Amino acid sequence: MSGLFMPDGSGNRPCHGDSDIYASDSHFKNYSLFYEFFHGEYGKGLVASHQTGWNAMVAELLRCK
């Protein structure tokens, strides 16, 4: 699950889908949005990005990694 939020070699994170701003812009590349739902095949975040419910668990897992 944490792989949805981890950047690949080019800085892209599956949770951000094809949005390049989160991989290349210096103001955004170090931030991950936590979405309400994720696409089942490729992991792109869907619906609200301000939901923190169960996604807060992922933030804790990333912190401990």
Secondary structure as GFF3:
##gff-version 3
##sequence-region A 1 65
A	DSSP	three_ten_helix	2	4	.	.	.	ID=ss1
A	DSSP	three_ten_helix	14	16	.	.	.	ID=ss2
A	DSSP	alpha_helix	21	24	.	.	.	ID=ss3
A	DSSP	beta_strand	37	38	.	.	.	ID=ss4
A	DSSP	beta_strand	45	46	.	.	.	ID=ss5
A	DSSP	alpha_helix	55	64	.	.	.	ID=ss6
###
